[in-house]
Amino acid sequence: MNTITVKHDQLTADDFIMLWESVWGGAPTKEQVELALGNSLFRVTLHDGQRTVAMARMIGDMGLCCYIKDVIVHPDYQGKGLGRMLINELLSFVKAHGISGTDVFVELAAVPDKMPFYEKLGFDTNSAQRLKMMCHID
Ligand SMILES: CC(C)(COP(=O)(O)OP(=O)(O)OC[C@H]1O[C@@H](n2cnc3c(N)ncnc32)[C@H](O)[C@@H]1OP(=O)(O)O)[C@@H](O)C(=O)NCCC(=O)NCCS
């Protein structure tokens, strides 16, 4: 692995889909991803030379609440500290753009086997449960 470089707000739909497919399969369409990326607060990517190897993004209102989405390190690069780098970049963004002297609620949803990763980075759980619905667009 070469030196990893960090880029802000450079994530493309093609790289998003490539990284999604590398861990989950069944990626959303490019049109959906382009709309989602355009409406994100902040996107961070990590690069090994020309290769995009990790991504994460943040959505939210910046004043009160930010939500972490789509944290993915390509399987070839997992376990090398890149996930920690992604989360630290997102938190630095909040600290740089939130209102001085206030607290911003940073949240995310994680599957059980990823909870220890987020706990290591300072997140903890509360009693709220995530409710969900897939809203179909005709
Ligand atoms: C979860 C994920 C982002 C972690 O990224 P990573 O680069 O492998 O993690 P890091 O190397 O930065 O790990 C940071 C710390 O968390 C620990 N950690 C990482 N994943 C862990 C896991 N699943 N369970 C327990 N600890 C974990 C590491 O051991 C490391 O601990 P240390 O600092 O004490 O050595 C990555 O595995 C991934 O992309 N998985 C597939 C997609 C996914 O599930 N994303 C999360 C959606 S909620």
The ligand as a Gaussian input file, in Angstrom:
#p B3LYP/6-31G(d) Opt

LIG

0 1
 C      -16.353000      -1.391000       8.974000
 C      -15.172000      -0.859000       8.171000
 C      -15.522000       0.510000       7.591000
 C      -13.946000      -0.745000       9.100000
 O      -12.876000      -0.187000       8.350000
 P      -11.370000      -0.680000       8.582000
 O      -10.483000       0.175000       7.756000
 O      -11.298000      -2.149000       8.349000
 O      -11.174000      -0.378000      10.127000
 P       -9.851000       0.178000      10.846000
 O       -8.681000      -0.618000      10.360000
 O       -9.770000       1.644000      10.683000
 O      -10.175000      -0.206000      12.353000
 C      -10.173000       0.730000      13.412000
 C      -10.300000      -0.056000      14.691000
 O      -11.560000      -0.737000      14.717000
 C      -11.356000      -2.149000      14.814000
 N      -12.359000      -2.807000      13.985000
 C      -12.601000      -2.605000      12.686000
 N      -13.642000      -3.370000      12.271000
 C      -14.033000      -4.064000      13.353000
 C      -15.054000      -5.016000      13.582000
 N      -15.908000      -5.397000      12.596000
 N      -15.198000      -5.536000      14.817000
 C      -14.356000      -5.146000      15.822000
 N      -13.381000      -4.229000      15.678000
 C      -13.219000      -3.700000      14.453000
 C       -9.947000      -2.390000      14.330000
 O       -9.403000      -3.565000      14.891000
 C       -9.238000      -1.150000      14.824000
 O       -8.957000      -1.268000      16.195000
 P       -7.542000      -0.742000      16.816000
 O       -7.462000       0.721000      16.494000
 O       -7.659000      -1.049000      18.267000
 O       -6.479000      -1.514000      16.107000
 C      -14.786000      -1.855000       7.019000
 O      -14.579000      -3.119000       7.570000
 C      -15.818000      -1.945000       5.925000
 O      -15.831000      -1.146000       4.991000
 N      -16.697000      -2.973000       5.995000
 C      -17.685000      -3.202000       4.940000
 C      -18.717000      -2.114000       4.827000
 C      -19.433000      -1.861000       6.137000
 O      -19.979000      -2.782000       6.753000
 N      -19.442000      -0.586000       6.540000
 C      -20.046000      -0.173000       7.777000
 C      -21.494000       0.082000       7.621000
 S      -22.275000       0.358000       9.197000

